[in-house]
């Protein structure tokens, strides 16, 4: 799956809520997610499915999760490794 195209006004364009929850749970674990955002779906018998159900119905919680994800996204304007340039032929 190709990475989403960066849109300056919407950093989450093309990123599903499922992707966000899955990546945060893999990166931080459910315990840390429950510590940072104390909601039952993160604290008691957590799963991606139960989290998605709750977050889709609860805008304030969804916004907190999305804000956390955006805060951890790399800055596209930051200097990083550049793709290798093709070798020039003499």
C-alpha positions, 0 to 999 in steps of 0.5 A: 500500500503506498504511503498517503500523500501529504496534504498541508491542511490535513496531516491525517488525509488517507490515514484510517482510524484503524491504522492510527490505533494499530500503530499506537498500540504497537508502538506504545502498548495498551497500558501506555495508551490507557495511561495517556488517554484513560478510556475503558477501551484502552484500559480493560480488555483492549482491542483494536475492534473495541477501540474503533467502536468507541472512538467512532462514537466519541468525537472527543476521544477520537480527537485526542487519539488523532492529536497524539498520532499527529504529534508523533508524525515526522515533520515532512519539511525536516531534513532527512535521508535523501534518495540516492542519486544515480551514478554519473557516467564519465 
